[in-house]
Amino acid sequence: MVARLAETELQAAMAELPGWAVEAGGTAIARTFRFADFGAAFGFMARAALVAEKMDHHPEWSNVYNRVLVRLSTHDAGGVTGCDIALAEAMDRIAGL
C-alpha cells in the first residue's frame, strides 16, 4: 500500500503543479484542463488513459466538450500519494504544460 503524503510533502509537490488545487483535508488534487475543441480534449484523455493504465492508477474525470475535469486521489491511502502527483505531472506533460 502506498502511504498518503504528509501535509509538508503535499504542499511541496503542489508548488511544482501550478493549476492543480488541493481539496479540503488533502483528500484529492483537482484540475480542469481546457483544449481547443472536443477532439483535442478526447485525444488528451486517450493519451492520459494509457499512462494511467500503465501506472495502474486511474483518475476520476469527466469531459464536457473542450474541458476535462480531473480529480486524483488514492482511495486505499485515504488521500493524495506520490502516485497522484506522478499522474498529475504526466497529465500536465501530455497537455503540453
TIVEX-869336 format. One line per field, with one value per atom (N, C-alpha, C, CB): residue number from 0; residue in three letters; atom name; x, y, z. Coordinates in steps of 0.05 Angstrom, whole numbers, plus 5000, padded with zeros to 4 digits. Glycine has a CB too. Example, Ala and Ser with C-alpha at 12.3 -4.5 7.8 and 13.67 -1.06 7.14 Angstrom:
REM residues 2
k: [0; 0; 0; 0; 1; 1; 1; 1]
r: [ALA; ALA; ALA; ALA; SER; SER; SER; SER]
a: [N; CA; C; CB; N; CA; C; CB]
px: [5264; 5246; 5264; 5226; 5257; 5273; 5258; 5282]
py: [4886; 4910; 4934; 4911; 4955; 4979; 5001; 4988]
pz: [5156; 5156; 5156; 5181; 5142; 5143; 5157; 5114]
REM end
This chain:
REM residues 97
k: [0; 0; 0; 0; 1; 1; 1; 1; 2; 2; 2; 2; 3; 3; 3; 3; 4; 4; 4; 4; 5; 5; 5; 5; 6; 6; 6; 6; 7; 7; 7; 7; 8; 8; 8; 8; 9; 9; 9; 9; 10; 10; 10; 10; 11; 11; 11; 11; 12; 12; 12; 12; 13; 13; 13; 13; 14; 14; 14; 14; 15; 15; 15; 15; 16; 16; 16; 16; 17; 17; 17; 17; 18; 18; 18; 18; 19; 19; 19; 19; 20; 20; 20; 20; 21; 21; 21; 21; 22; 22; 22; 22; 23; 23; 23; 23; 24; 24; 24; 24; 25; 25; 25; 25; 26; 26; 26; 26; 27; 27; 27; 27; 28; 28; 28; 28; 29; 29; 29; 29; 30; 30; 30; 30; 31; 31; 31; 31; 32; 32; 32; 32; 33; 33; 33; 33; 34; 34; 34; 34; 35; 35; 35; 35; 36; 36; 36; 36; 37; 37; 37; 37; 38; 38; 38; 38; 39; 39; 39; 39; 40; 40; 40; 40; 41; 41; 41; 41; 42; 42; 42; 42; 43; 43; 43; 43; 44; 44; 44; 44; 45; 45; 45; 45; 46; 46; 46; 46; 47; 47; 47; 47; 48; 48; 48; 48; 49; 49; 49; 49; 50; 50; 50; 50; 51; 51; 51; 51; 52; 52; 52; 52; 53; 53; 53; 53; 54; 54; 54; 54; 55; 55; 55; 55; 56; 56; 56; 56; 57; 57; 57; 57; 58; 58; 58; 58; 59; 59; 59; 59; 60; 60; 60; 60; 61; 61; 61; 61; 62; 62; 62; 62; 63; 63; 63; 63; 64; 64; 64; 64; 65; 65; 65; 65; 66; 66; 66; 66; 67; 67; 67; 67; 68; 68; 68; 68; 69; 69; 69; 69; 70; 70; 70; 70; 71; 71; 71; 71; 72; 72; 72; 72; 73; 73; 73; 73; 74; 74; 74; 74; 75; 75; 75; 75; 76; 76; 76; 76; 77; 77; 77; 77; 78; 78; 78; 78; 79; 79; 79; 79; 80; 80; 80; 80; 81; 81; 81; 81; 82; 82; 82; 82; 83; 83; 83; 83; 84; 84; 84; 84; 85; 85; 85; 85; 86; 86; 86; 86; 87; 87; 87; 87; 88; 88; 88; 88; 89; 89; 89; 89; 90; 90; 90; 90; 91; 91; 91; 91; 92; 92; 92; 92; 93; 93; 93; 93; 94; 94; 94; 94; 95; 95; 95; 95; 96; 96; 96; 96]
r: [MET; MET; MET; MET; VAL; VAL; VAL; VAL; ALA; ALA; ALA; ALA; ARG; ARG; ARG; ARG; LEU; LEU; LEU; LEU; ALA; ALA; ALA; ALA; GLU; GLU; GLU; GLU; THR; THR; THR; THR; GLU; GLU; GLU; GLU; LEU; LEU; LEU; LEU; GLN; GLN; GLN; GLN; ALA; ALA; ALA; ALA; ALA; ALA; ALA; ALA; MET; MET; MET; MET; ALA; ALA; ALA; ALA; GLU; GLU; GLU; GLU; LEU; LEU; LEU; LEU; PRO; PRO; PRO; PRO; GLY; GLY; GLY; GLY; TRP; TRP; TRP; TRP; ALA; ALA; ALA; ALA; VAL; VAL; VAL; VAL; GLU; GLU; GLU; GLU; ALA; ALA; ALA; ALA; GLY; GLY; GLY; GLY; GLY; GLY; GLY; GLY; THR; THR; THR; THR; ALA; ALA; ALA; ALA; ILE; ILE; ILE; ILE; ALA; ALA; ALA; ALA; ARG; ARG; ARG; ARG; THR; THR; THR; THR; PHE; PHE; PHE; PHE; ARG; ARG; ARG; ARG; PHE; PHE; PHE; PHE; ALA; ALA; ALA; ALA; ASP; ASP; ASP; ASP; PHE; PHE; PHE; PHE; GLY; GLY; GLY; GLY; ALA; ALA; ALA; ALA; ALA; ALA; ALA; ALA; PHE; PHE; PHE; PHE; GLY; GLY; GLY; GLY; PHE; PHE; PHE; PHE; MET; MET; MET; MET; ALA; ALA; ALA; ALA; ARG; ARG; ARG; ARG; ALA; ALA; ALA; ALA; ALA; ALA; ALA; ALA; LEU; LEU; LEU; LEU; VAL; VAL; VAL; VAL; ALA; ALA; ALA; ALA; GLU; GLU; GLU; GLU; LYS; LYS; LYS; LYS; MET; MET; MET; MET; ASP; ASP; ASP; ASP; HIS; HIS; HIS; HIS; HIS; HIS; HIS; HIS; PRO; PRO; PRO; PRO; GLU; GLU; GLU; GLU; TRP; TRP; TRP; TRP; SER; SER; SER; SER; ASN; ASN; ASN; ASN; VAL; VAL; VAL; VAL; TYR; TYR; TYR; TYR; ASN; ASN; ASN; ASN; ARG; ARG; ARG; ARG; VAL; VAL; VAL; VAL; LEU; LEU; LEU; LEU; VAL; VAL; VAL; VAL; ARG; ARG; ARG; ARG; LEU; LEU; LEU; LEU; SER; SER; SER; SER; THR; THR; THR; THR; HIS; HIS; HIS; HIS; ASP; ASP; ASP; ASP; ALA; ALA; ALA; ALA; GLY; GLY; GLY; GLY; GLY; GLY; GLY; GLY; VAL; VAL; VAL; VAL; THR; THR; THR; THR; GLY; GLY; GLY; GLY; CYS; CYS; CYS; CYS; ASP; ASP; ASP; ASP; ILE; ILE; ILE; ILE; ALA; ALA; ALA; ALA; LEU; LEU; LEU; LEU; ALA; ALA; ALA; ALA; GLU; GLU; GLU; GLU; ALA; ALA; ALA; ALA; MET; MET; MET; MET; ASP; ASP; ASP; ASP; ARG; ARG; ARG; ARG; ILE; ILE; ILE; ILE; ALA; ALA; ALA; ALA; GLY; GLY; GLY; GLY; LEU; LEU; LEU; LEU]
a: [N; CA; C; CB; N; CA; C; CB; N; CA; C; CB; N; CA; C; CB; N; CA; C; CB; N; CA; C; CB; N; CA; C; CB; N; CA; C; CB; N; CA; C; CB; N; CA; C; CB; N; CA; C; CB; N; CA; C; CB; N; CA; C; CB; N; CA; C; CB; N; CA; C; CB; N; CA; C; CB; N; CA; C; CB; N; CA; C; CB; N; CA; C; CB; N; CA; C; CB; N; CA; C; CB; N; CA; C; CB; N; CA; C; CB; N; CA; C; CB; N; CA; C; CB; N; CA; C; CB; N; CA; C; CB; N; CA; C; CB; N; CA; C; CB; N; CA; C; CB; N; CA; C; CB; N; CA; C; CB; N; CA; C; CB; N; CA; C; CB; N; CA; C; CB; N; CA; C; CB; N; CA; C; CB; N; CA; C; CB; N; CA; C; CB; N; CA; C; CB; N; CA; C; CB; N; CA; C; CB; N; CA; C; CB; N; CA; C; CB; N; CA; C; CB; N; CA; C; CB; N; CA; C; CB; N; CA; C; CB; N; CA; C; CB; N; CA; C; CB; N; CA; C; CB; N; CA; C; CB; N; CA; C; CB; N; CA; C; CB; N; CA; C; CB; N; CA; C; CB; N; CA; C; CB; N; CA; C; CB; N; CA; C; CB; N; CA; C; CB; N; CA; C; CB; N; CA; C; CB; N; CA; C; CB; N; CA; C; CB; N; CA; C; CB; N; CA; C; CB; N; CA; C; CB; N; CA; C; CB; N; CA; C; CB; N; CA; C; CB; N; CA; C; CB; N; CA; C; CB; N; CA; C; CB; N; CA; C; CB; N; CA; C; CB; N; CA; C; CB; N; CA; C; CB; N; CA; C; CB; N; CA; C; CB; N; CA; C; CB; N; CA; C; CB; N; CA; C; CB; N; CA; C; CB; N; CA; C; CB; N; CA; C; CB; N; CA; C; CB; N; CA; C; CB; N; CA; C; CB; N; CA; C; CB; N; CA; C; CB; N; CA; C; CB; N; CA; C; CB; N; CA; C; CB; N; CA; C; CB; N; CA; C; CB; N; CA; C; CB; N; CA; C; CB]
px: [5017; 5000; 5018; 4981; 5010; 5025; 5015; 5020; 5034; 5027; 5018; 5051; 4998; 4988; 5011; 4963; 5013; 5033; 5027; 5035; 5048; 5045; 5039; 5072; 5028; 5020; 5043; 5009; 5067; 5090; 5098; 5114; 5096; 5103; 5083; 5104; 5058; 5037; 5040; 5009; 5046; 5050; 5074; 5053; 5096; 5119; 5113; 5143; 5098; 5091; 5073; 5077; 5054; 5036; 5050; 5014; 5071; 5087; 5097; 5110; 5100; 5111; 5088; 5129; 5063; 5040; 5021; 5025; 5029; 5011; 4986; 5025; 4963; 4938; 4923; 4943; 4937; 4924; 4917; 4943; 4895; 4887; 4882; 4861; 4888; 4884; 4855; 4905; 4841; 4814; 4817; 4797; 4796; 4797; 4805; 4769; 4823; 4832; 4853; 4809; 4862; 4883; 4874; 4907; 4848; 4838; 4842; 4809; 4846; 4850; 4862; 4823; 4872; 4880; 4863; 4911; 4858; 4840; 4849; 4812; 4842; 4848; 4828; 4877; 4823; 4807; 4826; 4783; 4827; 4843; 4824; 4858; 4833; 4817; 4832; 4809; 4818; 4830; 4816; 4830; 4826; 4814; 4786; 4832; 4782; 4757; 4754; 4754; 4732; 4726; 4747; 4699; 4756; 4775; 4801; 4781; 4810; 4835; 4831; 4843; 4808; 4803; 4802; 4776; 4789; 4787; 4814; 4767; 4830; 4857; 4874; 4870; 4872; 4886; 4877; 4880; 4851; 4841; 4852; 4811; 4853; 4863; 4892; 4859; 4908; 4937; 4941; 4952; 4926; 4928; 4919; 4912; 4899; 4889; 4910; 4864; 4926; 4948; 4968; 4961; 4975; 4994; 4982; 5002; 4957; 4944; 4942; 4915; 4936; 4935; 4962; 4924; 4983; 5010; 5018; 5030; 5009; 5014; 4996; 5011; 4974; 4953; 4942; 4964; 4938; 4928; 4909; 4952; 4884; 4864; 4850; 4843; 4847; 4835; 4805; 4843; 4794; 4765; 4764; 4751; 4749; 4749; 4723; 4772; 4718; 4695; 4703; 4670; 4687; 4693; 4667; 4705; 4669; 4647; 4659; 4632; 4653; 4664; 4694; 4651; 4704; 4733; 4746; 4739; 4731; 4742; 4744; 4724; 4765; 4769; 4773; 4792; 4755; 4758; 4770; 4730; 4792; 4807; 4808; 4835; 4804; 4807; 4825; 4780; 4847; 4865; 4866; 4893; 4863; 4865; 4871; 4838; 4885; 4890; 4871; 4920; 4850; 4829; 4839; 4806; 4856; 4867; 4882; 4884; 4895; 4911; 4895; 4935; 4871; 4854; 4863; 4854; 4876; 4885; 4905; 4896; 4920; 4939; 4966; 4944; 4976; 5001; 5020; 4997; 5043; 5062; 5052; 5088; 5035; 5023; 5006; 5006; 4991; 4974; 4991; 4955; 5012; 5030; 5043; 5052; 5052; 5064; 5045; 5075; 5020; 5000; 4993; 4974; 4991; 4986; 5008; 4983; 5033; 5056; 5054; 5083; 5048; 5045; 5023; 5040; 5001; 4978; 4986; 4953; 5000; 5010; 5028; 5025; 5046; 5063; 5047; 5084; 5028; 5011; 4996; 4991; 4986; 4972; 4990; 4956; 5016; 5035; 5040; 5025; 5036; 5040; 5068; 5018]
py: [4976; 5000; 5025; 5000; 5044; 5070; 5088; 5083; 5102; 5120; 5147; 5123; 5158; 5185; 5205; 5191; 5226; 5246; 5262; 5265; 5269; 5287; 5315; 5288; 5332; 5359; 5374; 5374; 5372; 5387; 5375; 5385; 5349; 5336; 5345; 5305; 5345; 5353; 5382; 5349; 5400; 5428; 5432; 5445; 5417; 5419; 5409; 5403; 5387; 5377; 5396; 5349; 5408; 5427; 5452; 5435; 5459; 5482; 5477; 5489; 5452; 5444; 5438; 5420; 5441; 5434; 5458; 5410; 5480; 5502; 5494; 5526; 5504; 5497; 5475; 5489; 5460; 5439; 5451; 5414; 5441; 5451; 5427; 5468; 5431; 5410; 5413; 5412; 5391; 5392; 5393; 5367; 5402; 5405; 5378; 5413; 5380; 5357; 5341; 5340; 5350; 5336; 5309; 5332; 5306; 5280; 5276; 5278; 5298; 5295; 5321; 5289; 5319; 5343; 5343; 5343; 5367; 5370; 5392; 5376; 5389; 5409; 5407; 5405; 5429; 5430; 5437; 5450; 5419; 5424; 5435; 5398; 5455; 5466; 5463; 5496; 5454; 5449; 5465; 5419; 5464; 5479; 5469; 5478; 5443; 5431; 5404; 5430; 5391; 5364; 5344; 5355; 5344; 5325; 5327; 5330; 5351; 5355; 5345; 5384; 5350; 5341; 5311; 5353; 5299; 5270; 5257; 5261; 5269; 5259; 5259; 5276; 5281; 5283; 5260; 5310; 5255; 5233; 5206; 5233; 5202; 5176; 5172; 5174; 5193; 5191; 5188; 5215; 5203; 5201; 5174; 5224; 5163; 5136; 5115; 5129; 5117; 5097; 5099; 5102; 5123; 5127; 5117; 5157; 5124; 5115; 5085; 5127; 5072; 5043; 5030; 5033; 5042; 5032; 5035; 5046; 5057; 5062; 5045; 5091; 5034; 5021; 5041; 4995; 5065; 5087; 5104; 5104; 5102; 5113; 5138; 5092; 5158; 5183; 5182; 5206; 5200; 5206; 5230; 5212; 5228; 5250; 5251; 5249; 5274; 5277; 5297; 5288; 5295; 5312; 5326; 5295; 5352; 5367; 5384; 5385; 5377; 5390; 5393; 5417; 5417; 5421; 5421; 5448; 5413; 5413; 5384; 5430; 5379; 5354; 5361; 5337; 5352; 5356; 5331; 5363; 5335; 5312; 5314; 5311; 5292; 5290; 5266; 5288; 5269; 5248; 5243; 5253; 5218; 5210; 5180; 5217; 5172; 5143; 5134; 5138; 5122; 5115; 5096; 5101; 5077; 5059; 5074; 5038; 5096; 5112; 5134; 5124; 5139; 5160; 5188; 5157; 5191; 5218; 5217; 5233; 5238; 5242; 5227; 5272; 5213; 5199; 5207; 5168; 5196; 5201; 5192; 5187; 5172; 5163; 5185; 5137; 5199; 5221; 5243; 5231; 5250; 5271; 5263; 5277; 5238; 5229; 5230; 5201; 5222; 5222; 5251; 5207; 5269; 5297; 5309; 5314; 5303; 5312; 5301; 5304; 5276; 5264; 5277; 5233; 5283; 5296; 5324; 5297; 5338; 5365; 5363; 5379; 5343; 5339; 5333; 5317; 5315; 5307; 5331; 5285; 5348; 5372; 5394; 5383; 5390; 5409; 5432; 5420; 5428; 5449; 5447; 5448]
pz: [5000; 5000; 5000; 5024; 4985; 4983; 5005; 4955; 5018; 5040; 5030; 5059; 5044; 5039; 5045; 5057; 5029; 5033; 5058; 5009; 5073; 5096; 5085; 5113; 5102; 5093; 5081; 5117; 5093; 5082; 5055; 5101; 5051; 5026; 5004; 5028; 5012; 4993; 4984; 5006; 5003; 4996; 4978; 5021; 4983; 4966; 4938; 4978; 4936; 4910; 4895; 4913; 4909; 4896; 4886; 4916; 4898; 4889; 4860; 4908; 4853; 4827; 4807; 4829; 4816; 4799; 4797; 4810; 4784; 4781; 4766; 4766; 4774; 4761; 4776; 4733; 4793; 4809; 4836; 4812; 4848; 4874; 4892; 4872; 4918; 4938; 4948; 4961; 4949; 4961; 4992; 4953; 5005; 5034; 5047; 5044; 5066; 5080; 5066; 5086; 5043; 5028; 5017; 5045; 5013; 5003; 4973; 5009; 4958; 4929; 4919; 4915; 4894; 4879; 4854; 4872; 4844; 4821; 4802; 4831; 4777; 4757; 4734; 4746; 4721; 4697; 4674; 4699; 4654; 4630; 4609; 4620; 4593; 4572; 4546; 4577; 4525; 4499; 4477; 4493; 4453; 4431; 4424; 4407; 4426; 4418; 4430; 4387; 4424; 4435; 4427; 4427; 4402; 4392; 4408; 4363; 4413; 4429; 4457; 4429; 4469; 4496; 4497; 4507; 4478; 4477; 4472; 4456; 4455; 4450; 4475; 4428; 4490; 4516; 4534; 4530; 4535; 4553; 4544; 4553; 4518; 4508; 4515; 4477; 4512; 4518; 4548; 4508; 4564; 4593; 4603; 4606; 4590; 4598; 4595; 4581; 4574; 4570; 4592; 4543; 4601; 4622; 4649; 4625; 4654; 4678; 4680; 4680; 4658; 4657; 4663; 4630; 4651; 4656; 4685; 4638; 4698; 4726; 4745; 4732; 4733; 4749; 4770; 4762; 4761; 4778; 4762; 4791; 4767; 4749; 4760; 4743; 4743; 4752; 4754; 4734; 4769; 4767; 4749; 4796; 4727; 4708; 4693; 4689; 4681; 4664; 4642; 4680; 4620; 4597; 4588; 4574; 4584; 4572; 4550; 4594; 4525; 4501; 4503; 4498; 4508; 4507; 4535; 4494; 4555; 4583; 4593; 4601; 4608; 4622; 4651; 4609; 4668; 4697; 4709; 4710; 4723; 4734; 4764; 4722; 4778; 4807; 4812; 4822; 4827; 4833; 4863; 4822; 4871; 4899; 4900; 4914; 4921; 4925; 4947; 4932; 4939; 4958; 4981; 4944; 4974; 4995; 5016; 4981; 5008; 5027; 5041; 5013; 5031; 5043; 5036; 5072; 5013; 5005; 4983; 5028; 4981; 4959; 4965; 4954; 4945; 4948; 4925; 4948; 4926; 4904; 4877; 4910; 4876; 4851; 4839; 4856; 4856; 4845; 4834; 4868; 4848; 4839; 4812; 4860; 4810; 4786; 4762; 4789; 4767; 4746; 4738; 4754; 4758; 4752; 4735; 4778; 4741; 4726; 4697; 4739; 4694; 4668; 4652; 4670; 4665; 4651; 4642; 4669; 4658; 4650; 4625; 4673; 4625; 4602; 4577; 4607; 4580; 4557; 4546; 4566; 4564; 4556; 4545; 4580; 4547; 4536; 4555; 4511; 4581; 4601; 4614; 4623]
REM end
